[in-house]
Amino acid sequence: MDLIPQLPAHPRVRYAAIMVISRYTEWTDKHPSYIPFQLSYISAGFDDPDQEVAAASGQAMKYMCKDCRQHLVPYIPQLHAFVQSMGSKLLQDDRLQVYEAIAYVITSMPMEEAGQTLRLFSLDLVSHIHGIVSKPTAEKEELTSIADALELLETMLLVVQSFGEELPAACKDTSTEVYTVLDALIAKYGSVYFISERVCRVIKQGMQFFGNTAAPLAPSLLRRVGAAYQSTGFSSFLWLQGKVVAYYGTSTDPGLQLALKETLEQSNAQMFAVLKVQTPSDIPDVIEDYLHLLIQMLTFCPDYVFLSPTFPPSFQAVLTSLTLVHPDIIYPALDLLWMILGHESMTPSASQPAKYAQYAAAIRQAVSLNGLQFVALLLTGMVTTFPEDSVHLVASLFRLLAGGWRAELATWLPPAVQQLPPTALPTEARTKFLTDMGNALSNNSLDSRAPSPRSPEKEFRVFLEPNTFNHHQPLNSVPLMSRYQALSFDVVKSLFNGPGLYQLGFSFQYGMTIFHTFIGGIIQFKTLPRQQFGNLQSRIFPVYFGISTSITAALLASWVFNHPDVVPNYTRPGSADVAQAWTLVLVGSMQALNWFYLGPLTSSLVFQRHKLERSEGKSYTDPTASEEMKALSKKFGALHGVSSLTNLISIIGMTFHGLWIAKYGTKGY
């Protein structure tokens, strides 16, 4: 580090020096005396005409702020001057990293000083937005810069989160200042989609940061967002309404409560109007956010849901959402229906408020009017498009129906079963299902316990076993993401889940195995001299079989964890889940055998044969080769054959497992 000031100012040298600083910021954190010079050196890099030097400076600044944030508190004025003068020269991704890093510096400061610093950086961004909003019109580039500023503001708030119940003095009035600008932004440019997305996310983070301090702004916010939703139909505004209810729904302020009631009525009216001209599959994002809004309203403001004249049509809208092929919609829809049918007003007691009788009457009326459709949608979803693990919610809903609408359920079931797709359920299975359900209703065996939406309902699941309702029916006959899902960062982030990582791990291993066995290995054999090919294979085999064994072990552990029936029934390979576990055991065993025994031994024989060939000056295929070489070749051939056979067994096992999870999925119970 001491040599860097003495280096020449050549762009390539400066680039390399800045990259060294970037690489060793953790070391700098332990040697803070180097920070002043390094900050100056990095800042100077932004003035270099070479774009690569400027990019390297941005990266170095990011890591410097992240790794040395406690030592950088005294340098906040310098950092502020840096983002003011150089921020516009950075790419947005680099600016995000810098602002995120500065936010980490803020989190290491005393609260009052942190509040002042956060206000300083935030109001710079808000002032930029205000300057553009104040103009009569804005160019597209200016609107993009607003979206970028909102993203920077959101990034800082995501890192800082909150200062707790008591805000620093510098932040107490900031919510009003910022909201005034954002309110004007929504009013003027809320119809620009990327603006609407960004501003709603910033406001959501702002509510988390300011807490109850921002509650007086909630009525105005609800009305502004409600008007924007009515004029644009953008689901982001509907999403934000749900967040406002979640944060401030418990408030007793009359003005806020009136705004909450108006919000629900307007959202219902807008939803009903949209469903008259569009199908649910055209607006899945709106449907999803509408469901979440209803869930929040039902949690915090049940009066406005049950006692509203719009409750019956909103119940109908919830049922309509069950026709969508989308887990992110099916789950909240089923949860919401469970909350409605399972509301405590449906089990009267002397201690309940008087209005609970009105709740119960509204629920009974809505279910009675839509009972046949309700039951038909549940059954159809179970045999077609519902996720596998939604069976518990459906079971709970049937138990609630049996408890509150026993006689009606008995009349709804036969026509509902008849509406099932002809190929979904054999006639014998339909008959058996109706018989078993009729017996269960007669014996009161469906509602013997209080239902729970997330716990297995064993006494009901007998009616929903795979031989009756095919939960494993493939969904590839209906396009999912491309047709129904609006792409967003949250959607992409949600892809990184257990089943997704399982599929990626399996795909990586299977692709690597097929390529090495049938493509790469053959090309290498035909291209390289034999001894070079042998040397290369001796290097590849430990890595290849090591990765394969490790991934298979991880897949097996995941499979056993997600399929708890495997361990108790491991002696019954006829069970599908157990058979797949044993398949993974076989694959892993073959790969481990190659990794630990066959591979090293085969490579050793290859090297011994190479040595003999050099000493004898003959190829092992030469008829005059020594008996020792012939013996080595024979032993190598046998071991190589066994190694190839074990690899082939692994491929067959992985092919079987891959076809299975492609058809039935990876989820357990």
TORLOLO-538335 format. One record per residue (C-alpha): x, y, z. Coordinates in steps of 0.02 Angstrom, whole numbers, plus 50000, padded with zeros to 5 digits. Layout:
XYZ/...
***
This chain:
500005000050000/501455011950036/502035010049855/500405015749776/500735034649794/502375032349701/501625023449551/501545032449383/499885040049330/499665028649179/497845022749164/498295004249166/499365006649321/498025016849407/496715003749363/497784989849438/498145000049595/496315004049623/495864985649602/497164981249734/496384993749853/494674986249815/495294968649848/496084972750016/494774983850098/494594971150240/496454973450272/496204992350267/494854990550400/496224984050516/497444997750461/496335013450455/497805025250437/497785021350250/495975026850228/496275045650192/497495042350051/496475028049978/494875038349976/495765052349885/496575040249763/494905031749726/494015048449705/495335054349582/495005038849479/493285045349432/494085059849341/495135048249233/494545048149051/494775029349046/493055021749082/493815006049157/494745016349286/493125025349332/492205008649346/493585001649456/493465017149566/491615014249590/491914996249643/493305001349762/492225014849840/490845002149868/491954989649958/492835003150055/491175009350125/490564991850162/492104984950246/492755000550334/491105008650381/491535011550565/493105021050517/492215030850381/491025040150497/492175055550502/492245055250312/490365056950285/490555075050221/491835068850095/490685054650042/489245066650024/490285077949913/490795062649814/489005056849775/488485074649734/489905077649612/490215060349542/488595050749571/487855055249403/489395048449316/489135031049387/488035017649315/486445014749416/487044997849478/488645005849544/487655020049623/486555007449711/488084998949783/488815015549841/487195021349923/486975004450005/488745005550073/488445023250138/486875016850224/487945004050314/489065018150373/487515026950439/487015011450538/488655012250633/488365030250690/487525036650850/485655038350822/485525057350817/487005058850700/486345044450595/484665053150579/485475069250520/486565059950394/485125049650326/484105065450306/485555073850216/485735060250084/483875056850069/483345074850044/484625076649905/483685062949811/481985069949857/482515087349801/483035080249634/481305072249615/480445088349668/481405098349540/480785087449397/479005085949463/478905104949475/479225106749289/477725108049172/478285092349081/479685079749099/480685070448968/480855051548974/482655053049033/482085063949178/480745051349227/482065037749222/483155048149338/481665049649457/481485030649458/483355029049490/483275041349635/481805031849710/482795015749696/484275023649785/483125029949923/482335012849942/484055004749951/484575015950095/482955012950190/483114994150165/484804994450252/484365006550392/482634998650422/482155008750576/482845018450723/481555010750840/480025018050923/480825035150951/481475043650794/482965055350797/482465073650804/483105076450627/481885063650557/480275068050647/479635080350517/480455071950369/478975060650331/477865075550291/479205083850184/479535068150084/477705063250067/477265080349996/478455077149852/477945058949827/476105063749831/476395076349692/477405063249597/475965050649603/474705063849553/475715069249402/476645053749346/475785039249433/475195033349262/476995029349214/477185011049260/479005010849318/478695026549422/477195018549507/478185002949552/479635012649626/478635025649722/477535012349803/479055002549861/479845018249935/478245022850027/478125005250098/479915006550164/479515023850229/478045017250331/479195004350408/480495017550448/479355031150517/478095019650602/476685028350693/477485045350660/476825044250483/475075038350534/474285055650511/474775054650328/473905037950301/472155044650256/472875056250124/473985042250059/472535030050046/471485042349947/472915047149832/473385029049799/471555024049779/471295037449648/472885031949558/472295013849558/470605018649487/471385028849347/472805016949301/472314999549361/474124996649415/474224982949546/475644991849637/474405004449707/473264990449766/474774982049845/475214998149937/473444999650005/473644982550084/475274988050165/474455003750236/473084993050313/474384981350387/475374995650466/473945006850526/472384995950527/472334995650718/472265014550732/470715021650816/470835038350725/469105041650648/469825049850494/470955035050459/469565022550489/468445031850367/469855031550238/470085012750265/468225009750236/468235020350079/469775011150018/468924994250029/467325000349946/468275008449802/469424993449779/467924981849775/467014992549649/468564993549539/468834974749547/467034970949502/467124982849355/468754975449292/468114957449304/466644962149192/467804966349047/469354955649082/469644937749133/470614933949292/472014926549187/472284943749109/472584952349277/473434939749394/474474953149479/472914963349519/472004947949583/473454943349697/473594960649774/471714961749794/471714945549893/473084951950007/472124968150034/470574958150085/471624947650204/472294963350290/470554971050298/469824955250370/471214954750500/471114972850557/469424979550498/468184964950488/466704977050503/467104984550334/467174967350254/465694957750327/464484972250351/464744979650179/463464976750041/464944972549929/465404957050032/464404944449925/465174950049759/466904951049839/466684933149900/466244928649720/467834937349660/468874927049782/468104911149713/468514916949538/470354918049585/470364899249616/470274896749428/472034903749404/473514892249383/474654901249503/475204895949679/475484914049734/473624916849704/472934899949757/473714900349931/473084917649984/471374913749909/471234897650010/471894906550166/470624920350144/469194908050122/469754898850279/469774915350374/467994918950317/467234901850348/468224899250508/467874916250584/467454914950769/465744922550736/465264905750659/465384897650832/464204908650936/464494911651120/463754923051251/465354933351265/465404938251082/464994955951023/463234958450956/463894962350781/464564944550767/462794938650729/462814950350579/464514943450527/463864925650535/462294929950436/463324938150299/464514923250290/463084910650283/462214920250146/463784921950039/464234903550054/462444897550024/462314907949866/463964901549796/464094884449878/464014873649722/465304884249631/466394884449788/466414865449806/466644862649619/468144874449614/468954865949763/468744848549690/469264853649515/470794862649582/471314847349682/471304836049530/472054848649410/473024864249455/473134866549644/474874864349719/475164847649806/475344854749980/473714864449971/472784848650020/472794853950204/471914870250166/470624861750056/470344848650190/470044862150320/468814871050206/467814855050180/467754852250367/467114869950392/465804867350257/465284851150340/465124860050507/464104874950448/463244868950290/463064850150314/461424847650222/461884859650082/463594851250060/462744834550033/461764842149889/463244851849817/464434837049807/463604826349670/463464840149537/465184846749586/465954829549558/465064828349391/465884844649337/467634837249358/468594835049196/468164817949122/469984812349118/470374818249294/469454804849392/468804787549344/466964784049368/467324771349505/468344784049601/466974797049587/465694784849653/466814779549797/467204797549841/465364802349849/464954786849952/466364790050075/465944808450090/464094804350117/464544792150255/465714804850334/464374818250333/463114806250409/464334800850545/464904818650586/466704813150558/467274828450459/467084841650594/467574832550752/469014844350786/469334862850761/470184864350590/471864872450559/472384878950388/474184873050398/474124856350488/473804839350406/471994833550418/472264814850421/470464809750445/469984819750291/471494816150184/470864798350158/469654806050033/471074815149944/472354801349923/473284800349757/472254785349700/470694796049716/471304813649681/472864814149576/473904827749661/475394822849554/474534827249391/475804837149287/475454855549263/476444857249102/474844856649001/474534874649056/475854888149037/476204895849206/477464909949222/477484917149047/475604918049033/475014922649206/476464930649300/477024948649286/478924948249301/479674957749447/481164956949562/480144948549698/479554935249577/481334931549522/481894930949704/480504918649746/481224906349619/482674902949736/481764890649847/482014872649901/481204864049751/482054876049631/483784873249704/483454854449703/483044855149517/484584865849482/485724853949578/485034838849488/485114847449318/486914852849347/487444835249394/486474826549256/487104838649123/488894836949184/488784817949182/488014816749008/489254829248936/490794821149011/490254803348970/489564805148795/490264821548726/491794828848812/492664812348848/492434806048670/493074822248593/494594822148708/494964803948665/494894807448478/495874823748486/497284821248612/498754809348605/498374794248713/499554798448856/498964816548863/497174810148864/497584798749010/498414812849106/496924824249076/495684810949132/496674807949291/496444826449333/494604827049284/494014811049371/494264816649553/493374833149521/491994825049417/491594811049539/491864822249691/490584834849630/489384820949579/489494812349747/489274828549844/487764834249743/486944817049755/487204816949944/486394834149955/484934828449846/484694812849953/484704823050114/483444835250042/482334821149979/482314812150146/481994828450240/480514833150130/479794815550124/479634810050306/478864793450254/480534787450184/481464783150345/480044773450432/479724763750270/481484761650204/481234742750190/479784745450069/480584750549902/478904748149819/478384764949893/478724778749767/479614790649886/480674776649959/481114770249785/481774787449737/482804788349897/483584771249860/483914776949682/484904791749749/485824780049869/486294768849722/486874783449616/487894790849759/488674774049800/489234771449620/489964788749611/490834787149780/491564770349727/492314778649575/492914793649675/493764784549818/494304767849743/494094764249558/494654781349497/496284782649596/496724764349561/496384766149375/497424782049364/498834773449456/498844759149331/498834771649186/500374780449254/501254763849284/500904758749105/501504775549039/503124773149135/503374755649063/503014761848888/504364775048906/505624762748979/505274749248849/505034761148704/503464751848653/501604754748655/500554743548765/499704737348604/501364731148535/501334711848528/503134711448589/502734721448747/503314713848911/502234702349014/502204715449152/501464728149031/500194715648967/499684711549146/499494730049185/498444732549028/497324717949073/497064724349250/496764742049185/495484735649060/494524726449197/494524741349315/494074753449176/492624742249128/491984741749307/492194760649321/491224763449159/489864751449219/489644760649384/489564777149290/488254769849174/487234763649323/487314781349392/486674788449228/485224776049223/484774780049404/484844798749375/483814797149217/482474787649314/482494800649454/482464814949330/480954808049238/480084805449405/480324823149471/479884830249300/478184821749312/477804822249497/478904836149566/480054836449716/478914842449856/478514831350002/477174833850131/
***
